[in-house]
């Protein structure tokens, strides 16, 4: 198994696991490798250090106190965003293409108030905002649209 450090054009960093370099190149060429954060298929392979097994472990000198490695702000932001998306997915009802209609029904008291998510065009979103109905576009990666793990 080959583990690669990958990055999309929006600078989202993520790992990809492939059977070989040829598998990676084949999937990349067919547009099957995509960013789990934004769905971008323009992916670049980033440098990474190989892990080499060269025999038994050598005795290590006494370890110095370990310093904590600072978390990259980008990685923390991506993790927080994914956590938020998972929370939204777990706590809202997917009404699909009926989003604008259902948001209006909730706003005007025609149905019970609840958290919903779905799809709306830019025009529908602007019309909802003009009516005073609070909506927030939230890009959801394809990987999260299926069963959450």
C-alpha positions as CSV (number, residue, x, y, z in Angstrom):
1,X,0.0,0.0,0.0
2,X,1.3,3.4,-0.9
3,X,0.3,6.4,1.2
4,X,0.7,9.8,-0.5
5,X,0.4,13.3,0.8
6,X,-1.9,15.1,-1.6
7,X,-3.1,18.7,-2.0
8,X,-5.8,20.3,-4.1
9,X,-5.6,23.7,-5.8
10,X,-7.3,25.3,-2.8
11,X,-4.4,24.1,-0.6
12,X,-6.4,21.5,1.3
13,X,-3.9,18.8,2.4
14,X,-5.0,15.2,2.7
15,X,-3.7,11.6,2.5
16,X,-4.5,9.1,-0.3
17,X,-3.9,5.4,-0.1
18,X,-3.2,3.5,-3.4
19,X,-2.0,0.0,-4.3
20,X,0.9,1.5,-6.3
21,X,2.1,4.7,-8.1
22,X,0.5,3.4,-11.2
23,X,-2.8,3.0,-9.4
24,X,-2.5,6.6,-8.3
25,X,-1.7,7.9,-11.7
26,X,-4.5,5.9,-13.3
27,X,-7.1,7.2,-10.8
28,X,-5.8,10.7,-11.1
29,X,-5.9,10.6,-14.9
30,X,-9.6,9.4,-14.8
31,X,-10.6,12.2,-12.3
32,X,-11.3,9.7,-9.5
33,X,-9.0,11.4,-7.0
34,X,-10.7,14.3,-5.4
35,X,-10.3,16.6,-2.4
36,X,-12.4,15.3,0.5
37,X,-13.0,18.9,1.7
38,X,-14.1,20.7,-1.6
39,X,-14.4,18.0,-4.3
40,X,-11.6,19.5,-6.4
41,X,-10.1,17.0,-8.8
42,X,-7.0,19.0,-9.6
43,X,-4.7,17.2,-7.2
44,X,-1.0,17.4,-6.7
45,X,1.3,14.9,-5.0
46,X,3.3,16.6,-2.2
47,X,6.7,15.6,-1.0
48,X,6.8,13.0,1.8
49,X,9.5,11.1,3.7
50,X,9.6,7.4,3.0
51,X,9.4,4.9,5.8
52,X,12.2,2.3,5.5
53,X,12.4,-0.9,7.4
54,X,16.1,-1.8,7.5
55,X,16.1,-4.4,10.2
56,X,15.8,-4.5,14.0
57,X,15.5,-1.3,15.9
58,X,18.8,0.1,17.1
59,X,19.1,1.0,20.8
60,X,18.3,4.6,21.2
61,X,20.2,7.0,23.4
62,X,18.3,8.5,26.3
63,X,15.5,10.5,24.9
64,X,15.4,14.2,25.4
65,X,12.1,15.7,26.6
66,X,9.9,15.8,23.6
67,X,8.7,19.2,22.4
68,X,5.2,19.5,21.1
69,X,4.9,20.1,17.4
70,X,2.7,23.1,16.7
71,X,-0.4,22.2,14.7
72,X,-0.6,24.0,11.4
73,X,-3.5,26.4,11.4
74,X,-4.7,25.0,8.1
75,X,-5.0,21.5,9.5
76,X,-6.8,22.7,12.6
77,X,-9.2,24.7,10.4
78,X,-9.9,21.7,8.2
79,X,-10.5,19.5,11.2
80,X,-12.9,22.1,12.7
81,X,-14.7,22.5,9.4
82,X,-15.2,18.7,9.0
83,X,-16.4,18.4,12.6
84,X,-18.9,21.2,11.9
85,X,-20.1,19.6,8.7
86,X,-20.5,16.2,10.4
87,X,-22.6,17.9,13.2
88,X,-24.8,19.6,10.6
89,X,-25.3,16.3,8.7
90,X,-26.2,14.4,11.9
91,X,-28.6,17.0,13.3
92,X,-30.6,18.1,10.2
93,X,-33.1,16.6,7.9
94,X,-32.1,16.4,4.2
95,X,-35.0,17.8,2.2
96,X,-33.1,17.7,-1.1
97,X,-34.4,19.9,-4.0
98,X,-37.4,21.0,-1.8
99,X,-35.0,23.1,0.4
100,X,-36.4,26.6,-0.6
101,X,-40.0,25.5,-0.4
102,X,-39.5,23.8,3.0
103,X,-37.5,26.7,4.4
104,X,-40.4,29.0,3.6
105,X,-43.0,26.7,5.1
106,X,-40.9,26.6,8.4
107,X,-40.4,30.4,8.3
108,X,-44.1,31.1,7.8
109,X,-45.2,28.6,10.5
110,X,-46.9,26.2,8.1
111,X,-44.8,23.3,9.4
112,X,-42.8,22.5,12.6
113,X,-39.5,24.3,13.1
114,X,-36.5,22.0,12.6
115,X,-33.1,22.0,11.1
116,X,-33.0,21.2,7.4
117,X,-30.4,21.0,4.6
118,X,-30.8,20.5,0.9
119,X,-30.0,22.1,-2.4
120,X,-31.0,25.5,-3.7
121,X,-29.9,27.6,-6.6
122,X,-28.1,30.9,-6.1
123,X,-31.4,32.7,-7.2
124,X,-33.4,30.7,-4.7
125,X,-30.9,31.4,-1.9
126,X,-31.0,35.1,-2.6
127,X,-34.8,35.1,-2.7
128,X,-34.9,33.4,0.7
129,X,-32.4,35.9,2.2
130,X,-34.5,38.8,0.7
131,X,-37.6,37.4,2.6
132,X,-35.6,37.4,5.8
133,X,-35.1,33.6,5.9
134,X,-31.7,32.8,7.3
135,X,-29.8,30.3,5.1
136,X,-26.2,29.4,4.9
137,X,-24.5,27.7,1.9
138,X,-22.5,24.8,3.1
139,X,-20.4,22.8,0.7
140,X,-20.5,19.2,1.7
141,X,-17.8,16.8,0.4
142,X,-19.1,13.8,-1.5
143,X,-17.5,11.5,1.0
144,X,-19.7,12.9,3.8
145,X,-23.0,12.5,1.8
146,X,-22.9,8.8,2.4
147,X,-22.8,7.0,5.8
148,X,-20.8,8.9,8.3
149,X,-17.9,7.1,9.9
